Amino acid sequence: MDTVALLSRQPELYSTRRLQQALEDRGFAVLRLAPEEFILGLDGEFTWRHRDVGVVEVAAVLPRVGSPLTQLGARILRHFAAQGRYCLNDADALLAARDKFGSLQILQAAGLPVPRTAYFAHASQKEALLDTLVPPVVVKLLSGSQGVGVNLAESREAASALLDTLLHLQHEAMVQEFLPGRSDLRVIVLGDRVLAAMERRASAQDFRSNLHCGGQARAWDLGVLDAQVQELSRRASAALDLDFAGVDLMRAADGSLRVLEVNPVPSLEGIEKATGVDIAAAVAAWMHLQLESRGRAA
């Protein structure tokens, strides 16, 4: 029986529980390990230790790390990958996708449509930036999830004040064109397959459509899902070298699609409940297939 290390500090979360159960149903032994409780070894006596377990042979790693633990999670993933273990997703893909501006650079270089976006690092460039991207604009921290660190500035004065505050606090941010629609699409991609899609609609009190910000979810039938949406989702995931991703898309004022961002650790709760698709089981089957192709499987 192969063992999968499930990196998560919150075993009570829906996604963690669903993935652990699906992996066990598939025949894997599962170790749920908090990332901050690892010791990684390079001295030859041990490769890794964790507070809760002894020495265990791990076949694969499934990271469920939030934005604050991205660097630590990537370090752990790189450590296991160097030993030939399969990681869904790997360290480089996690880091690339979690950098909001860097990921858009990669997506644009791959020919994917992204919102007009600007990044600056010094207050001397603020006014020039606001001349280029005229409010209303969206100001986003370069890292964050679930809508945290995303603000709408409806005037130049509001944008300027918000950017001043972020610069003073030494927070890196980017400025993005405001897309006026009140809904977006979240598409789950596993390998080159679109598993599920849902529309997320913002509440009347908020412009953000994230479910954690009060947005409402509605299943989107894959049978009628725009072929362009599916193609853009697959290409976006592949551009960032992700095996498993949540791709967020939105339409601009002219109706054309934009890739907003790609989440390397997508939540399962909202989309499984909205669509009825067993994404956790698909992930477990994918990991079994990856290990089987490497000559080992549960």
N, C-alpha and C positions, 0 to 999 in steps of 0.2 A: 504493500500500500504506500503510494507516494504521499508526501507531506507538502502542503502549500502553506507558506507563511502569509497571513493576512495582516498587513500593516495597518493598524487602526488603534487610536487611543480611546475610542468611544464604542465599546461593544454593544451598547444599547441602541445605536442608530439603526434605522430601518435597513439601509443599504448594507451595512456590515452584517446584520443578522441574516438577511436574505442571501447574501453571497456565501456566508459560512454554511448555511443549510444546503444550498445548491451544490456546493463543492462536496459536502459530506454525502449527499444523495448520489453524487457521481462516483463515490468510492474513495475520495481523498480523505486523508487525515488533515485537519486544519489546526494551525497554531495561530491564535489571534495575539499579535505582539504589538505593544505600544512602541512607536519608533524611538521615543526619548529614553527608553530603558535598555537600549542596546549598548554593548561594547563590541567594537569591531577590531579584530586583531590582525596584525601584519608581522608578528614576531615568530611565526612558525609553530608556536605551541597551540594556538587555537585560531580559528577564523572569525568566530563570533560567539558572543554570550548574551543572554538576556535574563533579566531578573527572574522571570517566571518559569524558565525551562532549563534543562541541562543541555548536553550536546545532542543535537538532533540533525539528521540528514534532511535537508530541505530540497525539494525538486523544483519548486517554482515560488515566485513571490507576486502577490497581488496588492498593490499599494492603494490605501484609502486614506491619504494624508491631505489635510486641509492646507490652505495657502501658507499659514504661519510655519508649517513644518516642511515646506517644499525643499529647502536646501538639505535638511537632515534626511528626508525621505530619499532624495536623489543620491546622497552619499551611501545609504544602505543598499539601494538598488544597484549602484555601480559595484559595490562590494560583492554582492551575490552574482551579478552578471559576469564578473571577472573569474568566478569559479564555475562558469558554464551553466548557471541556473537561468531558467526562463523568467522574465519579468513582464508583466502586463500592467502598465507600460514601462519602458526602460527609462533610465535616468536622464539621458539627453532629451528625450521626447517630453518628459515631465517638465524639465526646466524650460524648454523652448515654448511650450504651450502656456505655462504659467506667467511668462513675461508678456504682458498685454500688448506692448508696442512691438517687441521683438517678434512675436508670433504673427502680427499683421505684416511686418516686413517680409517674413517668410511666405505668407499667403499671397501677398502682392507679387513677389518674385516668381511664384508659381502660376501667375496669371489669373488669380482669383479676385473677384470684385470685393473690395473692402471700403468702409466709410472713409471719407477724407479725414485725415488724422494728422496731428502735429505734436511733436515732443520738443521740449526745451528744458535746459538745466540751469539757466541763470536769469535773474530778474531783468537784466538788460535787454532780453529778447522778448519779454512779455508783450509789449505793445505791438511789435512787428507781427507776432503770432496772431494777435487779435485783429490785426488788419487783414490777415490772410484768411482766418476762419471767423467770420462775422457771427456773433450770437443771434439766436440762441445756439448754445453749444453744450456738449456733455463733457464734463471734466471727470476723468477716471484716474484713480491710483494705478500704478503699473502692476500692482499685485492686489489680489482680493477675489472674493467669490460671493455668490448669493446676493449680488447687488450692493454689497458693502463697498464704500469708497467710490460710488458713482453718483454724480450730482449734476443737475440741470441748471445752467446759468442762462437766464432769459435775456439779460442785457449785458452790455460791455462792462458796466460798473460792477455787476454781480460777478462776472467772470474774473475781472481783475482782482476784486477783493478775495475771491476764493483761491485764486492762484497765489496771491500774496501770502495767505495763511498757510497754504501747503508748502511754499518755499521756506517760510519761517520755521515750520516744523520739520524741514528737511525731508519731506515726502516727495518722491518722484511721481509726476503725473503727466498725463497726456490730454490733449483737447481734441474733441471729435465733433464732426457735423451732427446736428440733431436730426434724426429721422422721425418724422411726425406721427407715424402710425402708433397705435396703442397695443399692438400685439407683435410677437415674433414667433418663430418656429424653433423648437428644440428637436434635433434629429440625432438618434443614437446609431453610431456606426461601430461594427465589430468586424475587423478585417476589412474586406471590401464589400460588406453586406450592410444595408440599411435595415436595422431591426425594428425600429419604432419611431414615431414622430408625434409631437403634440403641439398645438397652438397654445401660447401663454398670453393672456390678455391682462393688461395692467388694471389695477383698481382705479376708481374715480379719484382717489386721493394721492396717487403716485404715478409717475411716468414710467417707472421700471416695471417690467413684466415678470420679474423673478417671482417664483412661488413663495420664497421666503420673505418677500416684500408685500405679500397680499395679493399677488396675481392669481388668476384662475386658469386652470388647464382644461383643454378639450382635445380628445384623441383626434388624430389626423389619419385617415384611412390610407395605408400605403398603396392601395389599388388606385387611388385617385390623386396621390401625391405627385405634384409636378415633377416631370422627369429631370428638369433642370435643378430642382431642389435636391433630389437624390444624387445627381452627378456632382454638384458643388459640395455636398456633404462628404461624399467619398473622397473627392480630390483634396478637400481641406484636411481631413484626417490623415491622408497619405502624405501631404506636404509636410506635416509635422512629425511624420514617422510614428504615428500612434496606431496601435492595434485596436484600442477601445477609446471612443470619444463621444462627447456630446457637442454637436455643432449647432451654434445659434445663428439663425439667418433672419433678415428683416428686409422689407421692401422700402426702397427710397420713394420720394414723392412722385417720380416718373414711372413707378411700378417695377423697376429693375431690382434684382436681388443684391444684397450685400451680406458677406460673411462677417458677423459681429465679433465672434471669438470662438475658440475651440477649447472645451473643458476636458482635461486629461483624466479627471476623476469625477465623472458625472454621477449625480444623485440618481438613484433608482426609484425612490418613493413616488414622486409626482407622476412620472411617466408610466411606471408599471400600473399604478392605480387608475390613471386616466385611460390607458390603452388595453389593459389586461394582458399585455405581452410579458412573458416570463423571461426577462432580460438576464436575471441571475442564472437561470438554467443554461441559457445560451453562452454566457461567460464561462461557466463550468465546463461545458462541452468543448468550447474553444481551447481552454487550457489543457484538457485531456488530449485533444488533437495535436496541440503543439508539443506536448511531452511524448506522445506516440511517434511523432515524426522525428524526434530526437532519440528514439530507441528506448523510451521509458514512458510508462503511463500507469495510472492507478489500476 
